[in-house]
């Protein structure tokens, strides 16, 4: 399929393109780092070869979220956003960007998002999971009350928020002791992000801000396949579902969430996500440089779904959600 829009495609700057918090040996990381810092050469050639018209640039993980000092986190986020904006200016017909945000300070994060959207023309934000705040052993999640003004600003700006994975901190990862192969995209990424998403839903966030739209990668971090059980288990035991949200969890997921195919090129999983969410809430992504563009595109272009759904998932849904029709030259 020509004209695809790819949504979870990472870049790095010197401060973030280092092998911290990443489950890769150094020999592999050197290749990944070379992919991260390149935007206008190898990446663009691969886009041309595999039918990707537009790529949304986003900062690699955990990056800003792993910087405990709020001031330093804000400085790195701003530098990364300027780097992405510069690359978008060079080829606005091929690249757009998702803002990196210093979530260690909700007020600063809101101001940086507004700057990126209003001044730099970004079409949303991508945040790499929980943030470490002032102490490297902290984990701060965004369902907490201090983040409500931030979410109000996201809703006001009317842009999507992409919640991307990161590994749990070592103190919270005892279940993986002796089994480091389960960390990262193999398993821990998805579980960490799924719980974060469920916290957001259960907190009542979407009752307060019903127009918020959250994007999850990897076909939903396993959530589309578990939502029925979440609600069923809560429904039949009295007083079990005492979360603040007013409705079943599944309702919010269907109204306030979208998923992408990043790093999950498996046809049965895609079809199951389509059955749960509908084709209008699924979008194409590769997860470059951590997955290969050719593998993502070849699978998607040939998976046995209708051509109407392929065009929706590959292009139309992203153009609509991220309002890409008014950006660039060819969207």
Buried (B, 14 or more C-beta within 10 A) or exposed (E): BEBBBBBBBBBBBEBBBEBEBBBBEEEEBEEBBEBBBBBEEBBBEBBEEBBBBBBBBBBBBBBBBBBBBBEBBBBBBBBBBEBBBEBBEEBBEBBBBBBBBBBBBBEBBBBBBBBBBEEBBBBBBBBBBBBBBEEEEEBBBBBEEEBBEBBBBBBEBEBBBBBBBBBBBEEBBEEBEEEEEBBBBEBBBBBBBBBBBBBBBBBBBBEEBEEBBBBBBBBBBBBBBBBEEBBEEBEEEEEEBEBEBEEBBBBBBBBBBBBBBBBBBEEEBBBBBBEBBEBBBBBBBBBBBBBBBEEBBBBBBEBEBEEEBBBBBBBBBBBEBBBBEEBBEEB
